[in-house]
Protein backbone atom coordinates (compact mmCIF):
# COMPACT_ATOMS: atom_id res chain seq x y z
CA UNK A 1 0.00 0.00 0.00
CA UNK A 2 1.45 3.35 -1.00
CA UNK A 3 1.73 6.36 1.32
CA UNK A 4 -1.13 8.25 -0.40
CA UNK A 5 -3.51 5.27 0.02
CA UNK A 6 -2.45 4.88 3.64
CA UNK A 7 -3.06 8.57 4.38
CA UNK A 8 -6.45 8.34 2.67
CA UNK A 9 -7.46 5.41 4.88
CA UNK A 10 -6.21 7.22 7.98
CA UNK A 11 -8.32 10.25 6.96
CA UNK A 12 -11.42 8.08 6.48
CA UNK A 13 -10.88 6.35 9.81
CA UNK A 14 -10.42 9.69 11.56
CA UNK A 15 -13.73 10.88 10.11
CA UNK A 16 -15.59 7.73 11.12
CA UNK A 17 -14.24 7.77 14.67
CA UNK A 18 -14.87 11.49 15.06
CA UNK A 19 -18.49 10.93 14.05
CA UNK A 20 -18.80 7.93 16.39
CA UNK A 21 -17.42 9.96 19.30
CA UNK A 22 -20.17 12.57 18.96
CA UNK A 23 -22.54 10.02 20.50
CA UNK A 24 -22.56 10.80 24.23
CA UNK A 25 -23.72 8.43 26.91
CA UNK A 26 -24.94 8.71 30.47
CA UNK A 27 -23.36 5.52 31.83
CA UNK A 28 -20.18 3.60 31.08
CA UNK A 29 -20.91 0.14 29.77
CA UNK A 30 -22.32 -1.43 26.64
CA UNK A 31 -24.53 0.65 24.38
CA UNK A 32 -27.58 -1.35 25.51
CA UNK A 33 -27.01 -0.31 29.15
CA UNK A 34 -25.57 -3.64 30.28
CA UNK A 35 -22.05 -4.17 31.57
CA UNK A 36 -19.12 -3.87 29.20
CA UNK A 37 -16.79 -6.86 28.98
CA UNK A 38 -13.70 -4.70 29.41
CA UNK A 39 -10.39 -6.61 29.55
CA UNK A 40 -9.38 -4.43 32.52
CA UNK A 41 -11.84 -6.42 34.62
CA UNK A 42 -10.69 -9.91 33.58
CA UNK A 43 -9.06 -10.59 36.95
CA UNK A 44 -12.22 -9.87 38.94
CA UNK A 45 -15.35 -10.65 36.95
CA UNK A 46 -17.54 -9.32 39.78
CA UNK A 47 -16.45 -5.84 38.65
CA UNK A 48 -18.26 -6.28 35.30
CA UNK A 49 -21.21 -3.92 35.57
CA UNK A 50 -22.53 -0.75 34.01
CA UNK A 51 -20.97 2.25 35.77
CA UNK A 52 -23.04 5.35 36.57
CA UNK A 53 -20.14 7.75 35.90
CA UNK A 54 -16.39 7.92 35.37
CA UNK A 55 -15.61 8.05 39.09
CA UNK A 56 -17.59 4.82 39.59
CA UNK A 57 -15.75 3.27 36.61
CA UNK A 58 -12.37 4.27 38.08
CA UNK A 59 -13.29 2.71 41.44
CA UNK A 60 -14.26 -0.47 39.56
CA UNK A 61 -10.78 -0.51 38.00
CA UNK A 62 -9.23 -0.06 41.43
CA UNK A 63 -11.35 -2.90 42.86
CA UNK A 64 -9.88 -5.32 40.33
CA UNK A 65 -6.33 -4.45 41.39
CA UNK A 66 -6.74 -4.78 45.15
CA UNK A 67 -5.40 -7.96 46.72
CA UNK A 68 -6.42 -9.05 50.18
CA UNK A 69 -3.27 -7.48 51.66
CA UNK A 70 -1.96 -3.91 51.49
CA UNK A 71 0.47 -3.14 48.64
CA UNK A 72 2.21 0.23 48.19
CA UNK A 73 2.61 -0.09 44.39
CA UNK A 74 -1.07 -0.91 43.93
CA UNK A 75 -2.03 2.06 46.13
CA UNK A 76 0.17 4.33 43.97
CA UNK A 77 -1.51 3.08 40.78
CA UNK A 78 -4.94 3.52 42.45
CA UNK A 79 -3.98 7.14 43.21
CA UNK A 80 -3.06 7.59 39.52
CA UNK A 81 -6.46 6.23 38.47
CA UNK A 82 -8.26 8.58 40.87
CA UNK A 83 -6.16 11.55 39.68
CA UNK A 84 -7.17 11.22 36.03
CA UNK A 85 -9.21 14.16 34.76
CA UNK A 86 -12.94 13.83 34.05
CA UNK A 87 -13.97 13.04 30.47
CA UNK A 88 -17.16 13.05 28.47
CA UNK A 89 -18.67 9.59 28.17
CA UNK A 90 -18.30 8.77 24.47
CA UNK A 91 -18.41 5.63 22.39
CA UNK A 92 -14.96 4.21 21.66
CA UNK A 93 -14.11 1.14 19.61
CA UNK A 94 -11.11 0.17 21.83
CA UNK A 95 -9.47 -2.20 19.37
CA UNK A 96 -8.85 -0.19 16.22
CA UNK A 97 -5.98 -2.00 14.55
CA UNK A 98 -5.20 -2.89 10.93
CA UNK A 99 -6.56 -6.42 11.50
CA UNK A 100 -10.01 -4.94 12.28
CA UNK A 101 -10.34 -2.65 9.26
CA UNK A 102 -11.50 -4.02 5.91
CA UNK A 103 -10.37 -1.96 2.93
CA UNK A 104 -11.34 -2.42 -0.71
CA UNK A 105 -10.01 -0.19 -3.51
CA UNK A 106 -8.63 2.34 -1.02
CA UNK A 107 -11.94 2.71 0.86
CA UNK A 108 -12.85 1.44 4.31
CA UNK A 109 -15.77 -0.94 3.83
CA UNK A 110 -16.05 -2.30 7.39
CA UNK A 111 -14.69 -1.93 10.89
CA UNK A 112 -14.76 -5.23 12.78
CA UNK A 113 -14.44 -6.50 16.35
CA UNK A 114 -16.90 -4.40 18.34
CA UNK A 115 -17.18 -6.55 21.48
CA UNK A 116 -15.09 -4.16 23.59
CA UNK A 117 -16.81 -0.95 22.54
CA UNK A 118 -16.89 1.31 25.55
CA UNK A 119 -16.36 4.81 26.78
CA UNK A 120 -12.64 4.74 27.36
CA UNK A 121 -9.69 5.21 25.03
CA UNK A 122 -7.39 2.19 25.33
CA UNK A 123 -5.50 1.63 22.11
CA UNK A 124 -3.46 -1.53 22.06
CA UNK A 125 -2.19 -1.32 18.51
CA UNK A 126 0.46 -3.43 16.91
CA UNK A 127 2.51 -3.32 13.79
CA UNK A 128 3.82 0.04 12.68
CA UNK A 129 0.78 1.96 13.99
CA UNK A 130 2.65 2.87 17.18
CA UNK A 131 5.94 3.66 15.45
CA UNK A 132 4.18 5.85 12.87
CA UNK A 133 1.99 7.46 15.58
CA UNK A 134 -1.13 6.78 13.55
CA UNK A 135 -3.31 7.29 16.63
CA UNK A 136 -2.31 10.97 16.67
CA UNK A 137 -3.62 11.27 13.11
CA UNK A 138 -6.89 9.43 13.76
CA UNK A 139 -8.04 10.91 17.07
CA UNK A 140 -6.88 13.00 19.97
CA UNK A 141 -4.45 10.89 22.00
CA UNK A 142 -4.90 10.56 25.76
CA UNK A 143 -1.33 9.90 26.88
CA UNK A 144 -1.89 10.20 30.64
CA UNK A 145 -4.87 7.84 30.55
CA UNK A 146 -2.91 5.38 28.43
CA UNK A 147 0.02 5.44 30.88
CA UNK A 148 -2.28 4.90 33.87
CA UNK A 149 -4.09 2.08 32.08
CA UNK A 150 -0.76 0.38 31.31
CA UNK A 151 0.08 0.45 35.04
CA UNK A 152 -3.35 -1.02 35.88
CA UNK A 153 -2.79 -3.81 33.37
CA UNK A 154 0.64 -4.50 34.85
CA UNK A 155 -0.84 -4.77 38.36
CA UNK A 156 -3.57 -7.13 37.13
CA UNK A 157 -1.04 -9.23 35.23
CA UNK A 158 1.24 -9.46 38.28
CA UNK A 159 -1.70 -10.40 40.52
CA UNK A 160 -2.65 -13.24 38.15
CA UNK A 161 0.98 -14.33 37.80
CA UNK A 162 1.56 -14.57 41.56
CA UNK A 163 -1.82 -16.25 42.09
CA UNK A 164 -0.87 -18.90 39.51
CA UNK A 165 2.53 -19.44 41.16
CA UNK A 166 0.85 -19.83 44.56
CA UNK A 167 -1.66 -22.30 43.11
CA UNK A 168 1.06 -24.34 41.39
CA UNK A 169 3.14 -24.59 44.56
CA UNK A 170 0.37 -26.25 46.59
CA UNK A 171 1.51 -29.74 47.53
CA UNK A 172 -1.11 -32.35 46.83
CA UNK A 173 -1.10 -35.36 49.16
CA UNK A 174 -0.80 -38.85 47.76
CA UNK A 175 -3.74 -41.22 48.17
CA UNK A 176 -3.62 -43.89 50.88
CA UNK A 177 -2.27 -47.19 49.65
Secondary structure, DSSP 8 states (H G I E B T S, - for coil): --HHHHHHHHHHHHHHHHHHTT-B-SSBS-TTSS----GGGTT-GGG-S-BSSHHHHHHHHHHHH--SS--HHHHHHHHHHHHS-----B-B-S---GGGEEEETTEEEEE---TT-BSS------TTTTTTTHHHHHS---HHHHHHHHHHHHHHHHHHHHHHHHHHT--------
